[in-house]
Amino acid sequence: MIHYRIRPLRPEAHLFQITLTVAAPTPEGQGLTLPAWIPGSYMIRDFARHIVSLEARAGDQVLDVAKIDKQTWQLPPVDGPVTVDYQVYAWDLSVRGAHLDTTHGYFNGPCVFLAAMGFEDQPCEVDIEAPDGAAYGTWKLATGLERVSGPELGFGRFRADDYDALLDHPVEMGDFDHAEFEACGVPHQVVLSGRHRADMARLCRDLRPICEHHIKLFGEPAPMKRYVFMTLVTNGYGGLEHRNSTSLMSPRTDLPLRTDAPDQVRDGYRSYLGLCSHEYFHTWNVKRIKPEAFTPFDLRGEVYTELLWAFEGITSYYDDLSLARTGLISPRSYLELLGQTITRVYRGQGRFKQTVTESSFDAWTRFYQQDENAPNAIVSYYAKGALIALALDLTLRRATNDEKSLDDLMRLLWQRHGQTGQGVPEQGIRPLAEEVAGTDLGDFFDLALYRTEDLPLEELLAERGVTLNWRAAEGHGDNGGKPSGKPGDKPGEKSDRSPVHLGVRVAADPGGARVQVAYEQGAAMAAGLSAGDVIIAVDGIKVDAGSLDTVLAGYSEGERVEVHAFRRDELMRFTVALAPSEPTTAWLSMDGDELNDKGRAWLFNRR
């Protein structure tokens, strides 16, 4: 058995101390390596760069260690056990890395556990120890790892079936809050680290139906014996899936409060529930139903697949859909979220330049390394993938008169690939979808995956009694999903005056309004403004990110304004011919006060 020992050596210096013991090293000399990336986040992160010291010994003999490449070390041949001691700098406050300070500790396996090469299939044990000092006497520990010794929520010894399993169980330690609930008989733990005033009972009450929805969709029993939701309460946002847990980051304002009305779901809380739903759905879709290229994972370098549109896009479709199906949000609230997703896709010209299969394949270099031109050059396999999932669901329902749906395709994927461990071939989803539909779907998959034309969403939604409406953005912070509230907010009406827009996305800056994106064919780009410029005045009136829309509201289409902006440390002047905002902001409306029968069949999965 491969044995690890990890402890927070100096929380104030952000250092973990790890000891790896290999009882019977390979005769030619033990090799060691650390992953370059973490599953679920498709970017080379070179975790080995955080190892600040490493030494090895065999008994009392100190061994020479040769570094082979950026993430691989070689020990000389020895008889008997070898022990490797190393320190890892942990100051990456994200769901992908390792972080340690005097308030908490957190790590993902790929950041801290060297692989003993040749022994990756062997069982692993790890002793996780608390930091020294009375100040840490109240610290607890949460992880999905199988416990061998130590009290519940305490430090101790843990076990993993192999190195791959060891990497797939993140660890949170600190003086956190926790609660528990059961879903379909499976114990679930909720852990909140950081200052908060969240209603833990409400959180458990609302997470339970989401978890039960996903378990029942794929079929009981659930594929895990227990599950842990770990949330770092901070000002960030994100999540990363694991086989029986998830790491989340959430603003404290997104959590439910004890002062909220019992059935009140604020927009921020709706986002948090959607994030939990998304990562939980990954328990099946990507953690067990995997692309063939990921079976097994090769964590030394990039692994390419065109299928991320399905594994992230389908998951992104179900995350919010499940909130409506469980009654946590209303149909109108769900349609608002769907309208926001449509808006995100249609705002960028990148959807005409990149297919979702290309977006998936290029995730390593383009989607995960986006620059200021990304909306003009790429499409998100998350957002457009969700729209493809919507269109595929409605297409399957149309072909079978609502007897079959995307749910049936997901169950088929689970039976053929998730339960068998056989990876999904690059062209493996279409034949299964055709098996569900009972008809050829070549035209659909060709359009959705390999072309850049827009999907026929208006037609498909109209069959469900839902109208897809378009309007101009009412400001730089308008995310869509809602009618404008002004003349023209109803289908068929026209506003007397379209709002003008610079054609940029801005963010707050101490000096003014910083341009994050200058959209192609926008008025600002035509005038010479670029990403990174800080707009300070419009026609001599000082502006910032909060007041820019208010100032522009006093102008009409065709007027010219003088914009002053700093580019680096140079003040520049631009003359911008104001143009109306393009109607790329989507919102969805029901034909009546409620969904029709076909709409209810789709949204609530009723046959």
Buried (B, 14 or more C-beta within 10 A) or exposed (E): EBBBBBBBBBBEBBBBBBBBBBEEBBEEBBBBBBBBBBBBBBBBBEBBEBBEEBEBBBEEEEBEBEEEEEBBBBBBEBEEBBBBBBBBBBEBBBBBBBBBBBBBBBBBBBBBBBBBBEBBEBBBBBBBBBBEEEEBEEBBBBBBBBBEEBEEBEBBBBBBEBBBBBBBBBBBBBEBBBBEBEBBEBEBBBBBBBEBEBBBEBBBBBBBBBBBBBBEBBEEEBBBEBBBBBBBBBEEBBBBBBBBBBBBBBBBEBBBBEEBEEEEBBEBBBBBBBBBBBBBBBBBBBBBBBBBBBEEBEBBEEBBBBBBBBBBBBBBBBBBBBBBBBEBBEBBBBBBBBBBBBBBBBBBBBBEBBBBBBBBBBBBEBBBEEEBBBBBBBBBBBBBBBBBBBBBBBBBBBBBEBEBBBBBBBBBBBBBBBBEEBBBEBEBBBEBBBBBBEEEBEEBBEBBBEEBEBBBBEEBBEBBBBBBBBBBBBEBEBBBBBBBEEEBBEEEEEBEEBBBBBBBBBEEBEEBBBBBBBBBEBBBBBBBBBBBBBBBBBBEEEBBBEBBBEBBEEBEBEEEBEBBBBBEEEEBEBEBEBBBBBBBBBBBBBBEEEBBEBBBBBBBBEE
